[in-house]
Amino acid sequence: MLCDSLEKVQPTAEPRPFDTDLPLIGFRGETASFQVAVRWQPIGAVSGTERLRIEVDSPTGVSAQATSVELVPVEYPAPPGADAGYLHTTPGLYPDLLLPIESDGVTAVAAQWRALWVDLVVDPEAAALADSAAVRVYAGEQIIAELSVPVMIVDQSLPELEIPNTQWFHCDGLANHYGLEVFGDEHWAVVDRFLASARGIQANTILTPVWTPPLDTAIGGHRTPTQLLGIRDVGTDEYEFDFSALRRWMDLCRSHGFDRLEIAHLFTQWGANATPAIHVQTDDDLELRFGWHVPSTDPRYRAFLEQLLPQLRQVLDSEWGLDHVYFHISDEPTRDNLEGYRAARAVVSDLLEGCTIIDAISDFELYESGVVPTPVVATDHAQPFLQAGVQPWLYYCVAQDTDVSNRFIALPSARNRVIGAQLFLTRASGFLHWGFNFYNSAKSRKAIDPFRDTCADRAFPGGDPFLVYPGPHGEPLSSIRYRVFAEAMTDLRALQAVRDRLGAARAERIADPDGTLALDVFPADPGHYRRVIHDLALALQETPSS
């Protein structure tokens, strides 16, 4: 049977069928997705498996790309006392990974449902049409199913995402998984391919490892160094800086369409007590000059930053534009470590005057104190900010596991898709997620194999650490969650387009017909999201009133 992109097809449960009363919507240059679910039942066969193939005849101006939905292990699917919205709360194998289909098809197991994922990629110059995609499923050489998917192509391109969208990019996981020299030519090539993949979910802001990001690292521990900045100690506390690798990074990001940079945090996580791991070349060796062993207020670090930050600012301003650069002090300050955060910020406040500083902070009283003027707020703590008229950045991660949107493997895809409308309706200033490709255990105590461990060594709900898998030959492999998050960003861009064409009130009525959608209240019905994008497509074909 046909299924839409918001269904997660489980091997032992009959899936929800595609509602053919609503066509699949495709905008110029965008991708629209559906699934074909197959339950192969052998009759008189001696084998319990069969090879299945799929062929798709797509409408004019559209190309079809099919992948196989694979099950992945999830040891930690949901938190204790999980809300009723989870699909699973027990460990198991669940659909997520999208694998290329081999030339002779995929293997189906008797009496189990299996899904094939189909992306319809719309040409940037495609004409408007209402048509269908014809689907044929083969077992061996025999056609076992012929299906038809209604398709509506909108001859309009969607605008670029207006707000920053950062999915933290981790270069160390790529080097570790593929066994590559950090920022050697092969590593750069893999980084290039994964940056392109990040752009596929409309990421436009990239975490930039000028020094190794001091994130999710055990106190006293270290991540594989991924420092773009070359630093040489030339004696008497003087440093020379080599920005050539940073310039290569900026060129690469620019080539993929990133227009904002997010500089790695200047102090460690969970209190800003120490300095990030920064390596310095001496006459003898490469030395770990700063790190956990150097307090954040150490005068040596201040002296170092007095030399570095003016030069870094000059490079960023002349070659990127400081108005498109974000700096961080430390991730997630709390009341318990506020004074440490204040002290760390004081170390650099004059050196970053006029720059935009953002940090994750979810305590409204801390925001009122002025310590973080540009807050990045967890979705389950945002209400006080919104009620006060603040339009913060929003984020979710491992802790946003109850009654709010997220993209864990064990959650239904509708709960992933809704973030697009939520960002629009709250007028959020940006979106941040910490894990595009984090392939370490929690606190980076060891590298993990993401094909066998989706939970960072049982620390986070499955899927929280990454959206893409590291495939063969340095190629990123997509996931259901990746594709659905991309659809959420398409929703947001279509809402922007309707707002610009017909006004904000019209866009809001389409996104939230009954006026109840909030960060913790949203439709569980997958059909709602298909109706919204359909209504947005129709609205964009209207002639604006004068």
QUIURCOR-V790922 format. One record per backbone hydrogen bond with DSSP energy under -1.0 kcal/mol. CO is the residue of the C=O (numbers start at 1). NH is the residue of the N-H. E is the energy in kcal/mol with one decimal. If there is no record, write none. Layout:
BEGIN
<<CO/NH/E> <CO/NH/E>>
END
This chain:
BEGIN
<<1/37/-3.2> <2/18/-2.3> <3/35/-3.4> <4/7/-1.3> <11/113/-2.6> <18/20/-1.1> <19/22/-1.5> <24/152/-3.2> <26/154/-3.0> <27/30/-2.3> <30/122/-2.9> <32/120/-3.6> <34/118/-3.1> <35/3/-2.7> <36/116/-2.3> <38/114/-2.2> <40/111/-2.6> <48/110/-3.3> <50/108/-3.5> <51/140/-1.6> <52/106/-2.6> <53/138/-2.9> <55/136/-2.7> <57/134/-2.2> <59/62/-1.6> <61/123/-3.0> <63/121/-3.2> <65/119/-3.1> <67/117/-2.7> <68/99/-2.7> <70/96/-2.4> <72/94/-2.5> <74/92/-1.8> <76/462/-2.3> <79/82/-1.1> <83/86/-1.3> <92/74/-2.7> <94/72/-2.7> <96/480/-2.4> <97/70/-3.5> <99/68/-3.3> <102/105/-2.2> <106/52/-3.5> <108/50/-1.9> <109/112/-1.9> <114/38/-3.2> <115/69/-2.2> <116/36/-2.7> <117/67/-2.8> <118/34/-2.2> <119/65/-2.4> <120/32/-2.4> <121/63/-2.3> <123/126/-1.9> <129/153/-2.7> <131/151/-3.0> <133/149/-2.6> <134/57/-2.9> <135/147/-2.8> <136/55/-2.5> <137/144/-2.9> <137/145/-1.3> <138/53/-2.2> <139/142/-2.0> <142/139/-2.8> <145/137/-2.7> <147/135/-3.1> <149/133/-2.5> <150/24/-3.2> <151/131/-2.7> <152/26/-2.5> <153/129/-1.4> <154/156/-1.9> <156/28/-1.8> <164/431/-2.3> <165/204/-1.6> <165/205/-1.6> <166/433/-2.1> <168/436/-2.3> <171/175/-1.8> <172/176/-2.9> <173/177/-2.5> <174/178/-2.0> <175/180/-2.2> <181/184/-2.4> <184/188/-2.7> <185/189/-2.0> <186/190/-1.9> <187/191/-2.9> <188/192/-2.5> <189/193/-1.7> <190/194/-2.3> <191/195/-2.5> <192/196/-1.9> <193/197/-1.6> <194/198/-2.1> <195/199/-1.8> <198/201/-1.5> <198/203/-1.7> <199/202/-2.0> <204/259/-1.8> <204/260/-1.5> <206/262/-2.5> <208/210/-2.2> <208/264/-1.7> <209/228/-2.6> <210/229/-2.1> <213/215/-2.0> <218/221/-3.1> <230/242/-3.0> <231/281/-3.2> <232/240/-2.4> <235/238/-1.2> <238/234/-2.3> <240/232/-2.5> <242/230/-2.5> <243/247/-2.5> <244/248/-2.1> <245/249/-2.4> <246/250/-2.6> <247/251/-2.5> <248/252/-2.3> <249/253/-2.8> <250/254/-2.7> <251/255/-2.0> <253/258/-2.2> <254/257/-1.0> <260/206/-1.6> <261/326/-2.6> <262/208/-3.5> <273/296/-1.9> <274/268/-2.2> <278/289/-1.4> <278/290/-1.7> <280/287/-3.3> <281/233/-2.7> <285/282/-3.0> <287/280/-3.1> <287/289/-1.5> <290/278/-1.7> <291/275/-1.2> <291/294/-2.0> <294/275/-1.8> <295/298/-1.7> <298/301/-1.1> <298/302/-1.6> <299/303/-2.6> <300/304/-2.0> <301/305/-2.8> <302/306/-2.2> <304/308/-2.4> <305/309/-2.1> <308/312/-2.9> <309/313/-2.9> <310/314/-1.9> <311/315/-2.2> <312/316/-2.8> <313/317/-2.9> <314/318/-2.3> <315/319/-2.1> <316/320/-1.7> <316/321/-3.3> <321/324/-2.3> <322/325/-1.6> <324/261/-2.3> <326/263/-3.1> <327/358/-2.6> <328/266/-1.5> <329/267/-1.7> <331/270/-1.4> <337/341/-1.9> <338/342/-2.9> <339/343/-2.5> <340/344/-2.2> <341/345/-2.8> <342/346/-2.2> <343/347/-1.0> <345/349/-1.6> <348/352/-1.6> <352/355/-2.6> <356/327/-2.8> <359/376/-2.2> <363/367/-1.8> <364/368/-2.6> <365/369/-1.3> <366/371/-1.1> <367/370/-1.9> <374/359/-1.2> <375/393/-1.9> <376/361/-2.1> <377/395/-1.9> <378/381/-2.3> <382/386/-2.4> <383/387/-2.8> <384/388/-1.3> <385/390/-2.5> <386/389/-1.6> <392/429/-1.7> <393/377/-2.5> <394/432/-2.0> <395/379/-2.0> <397/400/-1.0> <399/401/-1.9> <408/411/-1.4> <410/87/-2.8> <410/88/-1.0> <412/415/-1.3> <413/416/-1.1> <413/417/-2.6> <414/418/-1.7> <416/419/-1.1> <417/420/-1.3> <418/422/-2.2> <419/423/-2.5> <420/424/-1.6> <421/425/-2.9> <422/426/-2.1> <423/428/-1.8> <430/394/-2.4> <431/166/-2.6> <433/168/-3.1> <436/467/-2.2> <436/468/-1.4> <439/448/-2.4> <441/444/-2.2> <443/218/-2.4> <446/441/-2.9> <449/452/-1.9> <449/453/-2.2> <454/463/-2.5> <455/459/-2.0> <455/460/-2.3> <456/442/-1.8> <461/464/-2.4> <462/409/-2.8> <465/438/-2.1> <469/471/-1.1> <469/477/-3.2> <472/475/-1.4> <475/471/-2.2> <477/469/-2.6> <478/98/-2.3> <479/483/-2.2> <480/484/-2.5> <481/485/-2.3> <482/486/-2.1> <483/487/-1.7> <484/488/-2.1> <485/489/-1.9> <486/490/-1.8> <487/491/-2.5> <488/492/-2.0> <489/493/-2.3> <490/494/-2.6> <491/495/-2.4> <492/496/-2.1> <493/497/-2.1> <494/498/-2.5> <495/499/-2.6> <496/500/-2.5> <497/501/-1.7> <498/502/-3.8> <499/503/-1.8> <503/507/-1.7> <504/508/-2.7> <505/509/-2.1> <506/510/-1.8> <507/511/-2.3> <508/512/-2.3> <512/515/-1.5> <521/518/-3.5> <525/528/-1.4> <526/530/-1.2> <527/531/-2.4> <528/532/-2.2> <529/533/-1.9> <530/534/-1.8> <531/535/-2.8> <532/536/-2.4> <533/537/-2.0> <534/538/-2.2> <535/539/-2.4> <536/540/-2.0> <538/541/-1.3> <539/542/-1.5>>
END
